[in-house]
Amino acid sequence: PTAAKLAVSLYYKLREMGFNVWLDVQADDKSEAAMKKNVEGAKFVIAIISDGAGVEGCAYFERPFCLKELRWAKAAGTYIQPIVDSTDKSRIGEFLGMAPADLKDLGSVDFVDFNQTDDEFFSVGVAKILRKAGDATGDPLLKAAGSRIARNRTRSRRNRGRGPCRTRAVRLVWSLFGSRALGSSISRRERRP
């Protein structure tokens, strides 16, 4: 439930930021072919790692489609950003221990932890994902979007009690797609006006 809630929260936050977001529970086409197409065409993939609330067979690394998506992303050379709920931060090593041998290299990527109980901390997590994706892919728009969130959060804190912080919205041309409730990916597509 926590991972699914995190996926939906990210879906809406990134849509709010102007990204086109695909998440299987929101998509018309939930087929394996659609998942593969979106993962392989992605700019980057977000993998929400969890233990499946302790239910056997429901942990991220026990779910066949989650593993397929990671393998499709690796085969396509797509950057994978693993994330966890902040309550699971101390369990990252345990989660990686569940990963199949060919996916253990996810441990070389710095996980981003999300605090879903605080909007400011949640925004920090989104900023980290976008900056890391921008760094890994060389995409200046993603990196700038992550930096802009951090700057706006700081300005907002400085301006408390002194009126709204006025910032110019920048229209991004990258689309965000999610694949499965426990993963998402970003694809390069131009937004249509």
C-alpha positions in Angstrom: 0.0 0.0 0.0 2.8 2.5 0.8 4.6 1.9 -2.5 1.3 2.2 -4.5 0.4 5.4 -2.6 3.9 6.8 -3.4 3.5 5.9 -7.1 0.1 7.7 -7.2 1.5 10.7 -5.3 4.4 11.0 -7.7 2.0 10.6 -10.7 0.0 13.6 -9.6 2.9 15.7 -8.5 4.7 15.3 -11.8 1.5 15.9 -13.8 1.1 19.1 -11.8 4.6 20.1 -12.9 3.6 19.8 -16.5 4.9 16.3 -17.3 2.7 13.8 -19.1 2.5 10.9 -16.8 1.8 7.2 -17.5 1.0 4.9 -14.6 -0.5 1.5 -15.4 -3.4 1.9 -12.9 -4.3 5.1 -14.8 -3.6 3.9 -18.3 -6.1 2.5 -20.9 -3.5 0.0 -22.2 -2.0 -2.0 -19.3 -0.6 -4.7 -21.5 2.9 -6.1 -21.2 3.6 -4.7 -24.7 2.6 -1.2 -23.6 4.8 -1.5 -20.5 7.8 -2.7 -22.5 7.3 0.1 -25.1 7.2 2.8 -22.4 10.2 1.5 -20.5 12.3 1.0 -23.6 11.4 4.5 -24.9 11.9 6.1 -21.5 14.4 8.9 -20.6 14.6 7.2 -17.2 12.8 4.8 -15.0 11.7 5.2 -11.4 11.6 2.0 -9.4 9.7 2.2 -6.1 11.4 -0.5 -4.0 9.4 -2.1 -1.1 8.8 -5.3 0.7 5.1 -5.5 -0.5 3.9 -4.8 3.0 5.4 -8.1 4.1 3.1 -10.2 1.9 5.0 -13.1 0.3 5.3 -12.7 -3.4 4.5 -8.9 -3.3 7.9 -7.4 -2.7 9.3 -5.4 -5.6 12.0 -8.0 -6.4 9.5 -10.8 -6.3 7.1 -9.4 -8.8 7.7 -10.7 -12.3 6.6 -7.5 -14.2 8.8 -5.3 -12.0 11.8 -7.5 -12.8 10.9 -7.4 -16.5 10.7 -3.7 -16.5 14.1 -3.3 -14.8 15.6 -5.7 -17.3 14.0 -3.9 -20.3 15.4 -0.6 -19.0 18.9 -2.1 -18.5 18.8 -3.6 -22.0 17.8 -0.2 -23.5 20.5 1.6 -21.5 17.8 3.6 -19.6 18.8 5.2 -16.3 17.0 3.6 -13.3 16.4 5.6 -10.2 15.4 3.5 -7.2 13.4 5.1 -4.5 11.9 4.0 -1.2 9.5 5.4 1.4 11.4 7.2 4.2 10.2 4.5 6.6 12.1 1.9 4.6 15.4 3.9 4.3 17.2 1.7 6.8 16.1 -1.5 4.8 17.7 -0.6 1.5 20.4 -3.3 2.0 17.8 -5.9 2.9 15.8 -5.0 -0.2 18.9 -5.2 -2.4 19.5 -8.7 -0.9 16.2 -9.8 -2.5 17.3 -8.6 -6.0 18.3 -11.2 -8.6 22.0 -11.3 -9.3 21.6 -9.5 -12.6 19.9 -6.5 -10.9 22.1 -6.2 -7.8 24.0 -3.3 -9.5 21.0 -1.1 -8.5 22.9 -0.9 -5.2 25.5 1.4 -7.0 22.8 4.0 -7.5 22.0 6.4 -4.6 18.4 5.6 -3.5 16.1 8.6 -2.9 13.9 8.3 0.1 10.4 9.9 0.2 8.6 11.3 3.2 5.0 11.1 2.3 3.8 12.8 5.4 5.3 16.2 4.7 4.8 18.1 1.5 8.1 20.0 1.7 10.1 16.8 2.2 8.1 15.1 -0.6 9.1 18.0 -2.9 12.7 17.6 -2.0 12.4 13.9 -3.1 10.9 15.0 -6.4 13.7 17.5 -6.9 16.4 14.9 -6.2 14.9 12.5 -8.7 14.8 15.1 -11.5 18.3 16.3 -10.7 19.8 12.8 -10.6 18.0 11.9 -13.8 19.3 15.1 -15.4 22.9 14.3 -14.3 22.7 10.7 -15.4 21.2 11.4 -18.8 22.8 14.7 -19.5 19.4 16.3 -19.8 19.6 19.9 -18.7 15.8 20.3 -18.6 15.4 17.6 -16.1 18.3 18.9 -14.0 16.9 22.4 -14.2 13.4 21.2 -13.1 14.9 19.6 -10.0 16.9 22.7 -9.2 13.9 24.9 -9.7 11.8 22.9 -7.1 14.6 23.3 -4.6 14.9 27.1 -5.3 11.2 27.6 -5.1 11.0 25.7 -1.8 13.7 28.0 -0.4 12.1 31.2 -1.7 8.7 30.1 -0.3 10.3 29.6 3.1 12.0 33.0 3.0 8.8 34.7 1.8 6.5 33.3 4.5 4.3 36.1 5.7 5.4 38.5 3.0 3.1 37.5 0.2 3.3 34.8 -2.5 6.6 33.8 -4.1 6.2 34.6 -7.8 8.1 32.3 -10.0 7.8 31.8 -13.8 6.7 28.4 -14.8 8.9 26.8 -17.5 7.2 24.5 -19.9 9.1 21.2 -20.2 9.1 18.9 -23.2 9.8 15.6 -21.5 7.0 13.3 -20.7 6.9 11.1 -17.6 5.5 7.6 -17.9 4.9 5.2 -15.0 5.0 1.5 -15.5 3.2 -0.6 -12.9 2.1 0.8 -9.6 5.7 0.2 -8.4 7.7 1.8 -11.1 7.7 4.7 -13.5 9.7 5.9 -16.4 10.4 9.1 -18.3 10.2 9.3 -22.1 11.2 12.1 -24.5 8.1 13.3 -26.3 7.1 16.8 -27.3 4.0 18.1 -25.5 1.3 19.2 -27.8 -0.2 22.6 -27.1 
